[in-house]
Amino acid sequence: MPFVRGWLRDPVGVGLPFPSSPSTARRLAEAALESSSCSGPVLELGAGTGAVTAALIDAGCPVHRIVAVERDPELCRALEHRFPGLAVLEGDALELGALLAAAKLSSMAVTISGLPMRAIPVEAATRCYGDAFDAMPPDGAIIQYTYGLRPPVDPRAMATKVEATFVGREWRNIPPMGMWRYRLAR
Ligand SMILES: C[S@@+](CC[C@H](N)C(=O)[O-])C[C@H]1O[C@@H](n2cnc3c(N)ncnc32)[C@H](O)[C@@H]1O
């Protein structure tokens, strides 16, 4: 119910009135953990009710290693209740640099984003990704999921050279979910 209420409050920001399917969440968690070269924090943008958070924990990521960013206050409370010990940053992930600075967090290992990037102006989306890359080591990655067929943030719009690689599409999701990995180009 928190997810449905969140969707009713902000249908564009939340996307669909139900969370990612367990198979999608599992694949996202695997992709993120495989993409991180160190054991630092996993940054989750747009955590919702925690479908992907739960999959990360199931995949062996300790809850204290996850930093969840969520804008909707009720969803933040639901996350805190569901995952004791989870670091929940309530605020706008599009102001990621300021949000991390306020929480005195600076080094993340990997980022997973469920933000509806296709509905977000390109300047805000690229600033958010830039802040995420600034917080990660040079081989850090952003795993982004989207219902669209293309990478939802055009890598060519980024100030630094970035590559987007298609990770796969999960069909056991309504609608099917595409997953992309963004990395700084070498
Ligand atoms: C598509 S839902 C994904 C929820 C969950 N991660 C999942 O996979 O089921 C997108 C989530 O991002 C949150 N969100 C959207 N825009 C945001 C923003 N600018 N800052 C923080 N959270 C945002 C929404 O409130 C919603 O919970």
The ligand as an SDF file (V2000), in Angstrom:
LIG
                    3D

 27 29  0  0  0  0  0  0  0  0999 V2000
   10.0500    3.2800  -10.5500 C   0  0  0  0  0  0  0  0  0  0  0  0
   10.0030    3.5760   -8.7930 S   0  0  0  0  0  0  0  0  0  0  0  0
   11.2090    2.3440   -8.2940 C   0  0  0  0  0  0  0  0  0  0  0  0
   10.9740    1.8690   -6.8960 C   0  0  0  0  0  0  0  0  0  0  0  0
   11.8160    0.6530   -6.4520 C   0  0  0  0  0  0  0  0  0  0  0  0
   13.2400    0.9320   -6.5400 N   0  0  0  0  0  0  0  0  0  0  0  0
   11.4910   -0.5670   -7.2750 C   0  0  0  0  0  0  0  0  0  0  0  0
   12.3210   -0.9840   -8.0910 O   0  0  0  0  0  0  0  0  0  0  0  0
   10.3920   -1.1020   -7.0860 O   0  0  0  0  0  0  0  0  0  0  0  0
   10.8770    5.1300   -8.6890 C   0  0  0  0  0  0  0  0  0  0  0  0
   11.1070    5.6270   -7.2670 C   0  0  0  0  0  0  0  0  0  0  0  0
   11.9240    6.8020   -7.3450 O   0  0  0  0  0  0  0  0  0  0  0  0
   11.4210    7.7810   -6.4760 C   0  0  0  0  0  0  0  0  0  0  0  0
   11.8460    9.0750   -7.0300 N   0  0  0  0  0  0  0  0  0  0  0  0
   11.4370    9.6470   -8.1960 C   0  0  0  0  0  0  0  0  0  0  0  0
   12.0800   10.8010   -8.4000 N   0  0  0  0  0  0  0  0  0  0  0  0
   12.9290   10.9640   -7.3440 C   0  0  0  0  0  0  0  0  0  0  0  0
   13.8810   11.9630   -7.0000 C   0  0  0  0  0  0  0  0  0  0  0  0
   14.0830   13.0340   -7.7730 N   0  0  0  0  0  0  0  0  0  0  0  0
   14.5850   11.8050   -5.8610 N   0  0  0  0  0  0  0  0  0  0  0  0
   14.4070   10.7210   -5.0630 C   0  0  0  0  0  0  0  0  0  0  0  0
   13.5130    9.7380   -5.3460 N   0  0  0  0  0  0  0  0  0  0  0  0
   12.7810    9.8600   -6.4750 C   0  0  0  0  0  0  0  0  0  0  0  0
    9.9280    7.5850   -6.4740 C   0  0  0  0  0  0  0  0  0  0  0  0
    9.3230    8.1470   -5.3010 O   0  0  0  0  0  0  0  0  0  0  0  0
    9.8340    6.0570   -6.5130 C   0  0  0  0  0  0  0  0  0  0  0  0
    9.8450    5.5080   -5.2390 O   0  0  0  0  0  0  0  0  0  0  0  0
  1  2  1  0
  2  3  1  0
  2 10  1  0
  3  4  1  0
  4  5  1  0
  5  6  1  0
  5  7  1  0
  7  8  2  0
  7  9  1  0
 10 11  1  0
 11 12  1  0
 11 26  1  0
 12 13  1  0
 13 14  1  0
 13 24  1  0
 14 15  1  0
 14 23  1  0
 15 16  2  0
 16 17  1  0
 17 18  1  0
 17 23  2  0
 18 19  1  0
 18 20  2  0
 20 21  1  0
 21 22  2  0
 22 23  1  0
 24 25  1  0
 24 26  1  0
 26 27  1  0
M  CHG  2   2   1   9  -1
M  END
$$$$
